[in-house]
């Protein structure tokens, strides 16, 4: 999903200023749909305008001029063609999962538990937001949009359950059986200990 298409999608709701679009990328649930730096929005808006996909409207707002962006006919066609294009499978970039996958036996598991507890707090906060989102009285949520929000809600609920299972397994030293056909665990620990000395985290 390109930045340009995401901007067109946001503008399909109603004309927005650059600041309004930026706000859409910053709200609590935005990361569930797109991972994007809002710093790239303004150059993209300029590019979309130059290429004829959007145009600017000046509007008075509390005595100040405000620039809003609206889709052109070309912009609507591009947006709707994008909607019809089969979506790419999502690329997940999850630092917690990467850390868990490479955690080793010389590390203190209490530190990993603290990472999981922090994630639990963050997920719980976002889940509260997501549950209230379709009923907050001011957000525009289409009927089909409610289905995507339901997916986000279920995903967060599943993650909370997974976090609880991980913490319980770590606290009770009841980790699942891994697969190590080449004795990599022992080799990894020996390499680490030879490189930095000692037997535990230092």
C-alpha positions in Angstrom: 0.0 0.0 0.0 1.6 3.2 -1.1 1.5 6.5 0.8 -0.2 8.1 -2.2 -3.1 5.6 -2.2 -3.5 5.8 1.5 -3.8 9.6 1.2 -6.4 9.2 -1.5 -8.3 6.8 0.7 -8.4 9.3 3.6 -9.6 12.0 1.2 -12.4 9.8 -0.1 -14.1 10.3 3.3 -14.2 14.1 2.9 -11.9 17.0 2.0 -9.0 17.2 4.5 -6.1 19.5 5.3 -2.6 18.2 5.6 -2.9 18.4 9.3 -6.2 16.4 9.3 -4.6 13.7 7.2 -1.6 13.6 9.6 -4.0 13.1 12.5 -5.5 10.1 10.8 -2.0 8.5 10.7 -1.4 9.3 14.4 -4.5 8.0 16.2 -4.1 4.9 18.4 -5.4 2.3 16.0 -3.6 3.7 12.9 -0.8 1.1 13.3 -3.2 -1.7 12.9 -4.0 -0.5 9.3 -0.9 1.3 8.1 2.6 1.9 9.4 3.6 5.2 7.9 5.5 8.3 8.9 3.4 11.4 8.6 6.5 13.3 7.6 6.1 11.9 4.1 2.5 13.3 3.8 3.2 16.8 2.7 5.6 16.0 -0.2 3.1 13.4 -1.4 0.2 15.9 -1.3 2.3 18.2 -3.4 3.1 15.4 -5.9 -0.6 14.3 -6.0 -1.7 17.8 -6.7 0.9 18.3 -9.4 -0.2 15.1 -11.1 -3.8 16.1 -11.1 -5.2 13.5 -8.6 -6.2 16.2 -6.0 -6.8 19.9 -5.9 -6.7 22.5 -3.1 -9.6 24.4 -1.7 -9.2 27.4 0.6 -11.7 27.6 3.4 -12.2 30.1 6.2 -11.8 28.5 9.7 -12.2 30.8 12.7 -11.0 33.8 10.7 -8.0 31.9 9.3 -7.6 30.5 5.8 -7.3 26.7 5.8 -6.2 24.6 2.8 -8.2 21.5 2.2 -7.5 18.9 -0.4 -10.2 17.2 -2.5 -10.1 14.4 -5.1 -10.4 15.2 -8.8 -12.1 12.8 -11.2 -8.7 11.4 -12.0 -8.1 11.0 -8.3 -11.4 9.1 -7.7 -10.6 6.8 -10.6 -7.1 6.1 -9.3 -8.5 5.5 -5.8 -11.2 3.1 -7.0 -8.8 1.2 -9.3 -6.6 0.7 -6.2 -9.6 -0.6 -4.3 -10.2 -3.2 -7.1 -6.5 -4.3 -7.1 -5.9 -7.5 -4.9 -4.1 -6.3 -1.7 -0.6 -7.5 -0.9 -0.1 -9.8 2.1 0.9 -7.7 5.1 4.5 -7.4 6.0 4.8 -7.7 9.8 7.6 -5.8 11.6 7.3 -6.7 15.2 10.3 -6.1 17.4 8.9 -8.1 20.3 8.6 -11.2 18.1 12.1 -10.8 16.8 13.5 -10.5 20.3 11.6 -13.5 21.5 12.8 -15.6 18.5 16.4 -14.8 19.3 16.3 -14.8 23.1 18.8 -17.2 24.6 19.3 -19.1 27.8 22.0 -16.7 29.1 19.4 -13.9 29.1 17.3 -13.1 32.2 13.7 -14.2 31.4 12.4 -11.6 33.9 13.5 -8.9 31.3 11.5 -10.7 28.6 8.5 -10.8 31.0 8.8 -7.1 31.4 8.7 -6.6 27.6 5.5 -8.7 27.5 3.9 -6.8 30.3 4.7 -3.5 28.5 3.1 -4.9 25.3 0.1 -6.0 27.3 -0.4 -2.5 28.6 -0.1 -1.0 25.1 -2.5 -3.6 23.6 -5.1 -3.1 26.3 -5.0 0.6 25.7 -5.5 0.2 21.9 -8.2 -2.4 22.4 -10.2 0.0 24.6 -9.9 2.6 21.9 -10.9 0.2 19.1 -14.0 -1.0 21.0 -15.1 2.6 21.6 -14.2 3.8 18.1 -17.5 2.9 16.2 -19.5 4.4 19.1 -17.6 7.5 20.0 -20.2 9.8 18.4 -17.9 11.7 16.0 -15.8 9.2 13.9 -17.1 8.2 10.4 -17.2 4.4 10.3 -18.9 2.8 7.3 -20.7 -0.5 7.6 -17.8 -2.4 6.0 -15.4 -0.3 8.1 -17.1 -1.9 11.1 -16.0 -5.3 9.8 -12.4 -4.2 9.6 -12.6 -2.8 13.1 -14.0 -6.1 14.3 -10.9 -7.8 12.8 -8.7 -5.4 14.7 -10.6 -6.1 17.9 -10.3 -9.8 17.6 -6.6 -9.6 16.7 -5.9 -7.5 19.9 -7.9 -9.9 22.1 -5.9 -12.8 20.7 -2.7 -11.0 21.3 -3.7 -10.4 25.0 -4.4 -14.1 25.4 -1.1 -15.0 23.8 0.8 -12.6 26.1 -0.8 -14.2 29.2 0.2 -17.7 27.9 3.8 -16.5 27.3 4.1 -14.9 30.8 2.7 -18.0 32.5 5.0 -20.3 30.5 8.1 -18.2 31.4 7.1 -17.8 35.1 6.5 -21.6 35.5 9.5 -22.6 33.3 7.0 -24.5 31.2 8.2 -23.5 27.7 7.2 -25.6 24.7 9.6 -28.1 23.2 11.7 -26.5 20.5 13.4 -28.0 17.5 17.2 -28.1 17.5 18.4 -30.9 15.1 21.9 -29.5 14.8 22.6 -28.6 18.5 22.4 -24.9 17.7 21.4 -23.8 21.2 24.7 -25.2 22.8 26.8 -23.8 19.9 25.2 -20.3 20.2 25.8 -20.2 24.0 29.4 -21.4 23.6 30.1 -18.8 20.9 28.5 -16.1 23.1 30.5 -17.1 26.2 33.8 -17.3 24.3 33.2 -13.9 22.9 32.3 -12.0 26.0 33.3 -14.4 28.8 31.1 -15.6 31.7 28.1 -17.8 31.7 25.2 -15.5 32.1 24.0 -12.1 31.0 26.5 -9.4 31.7 
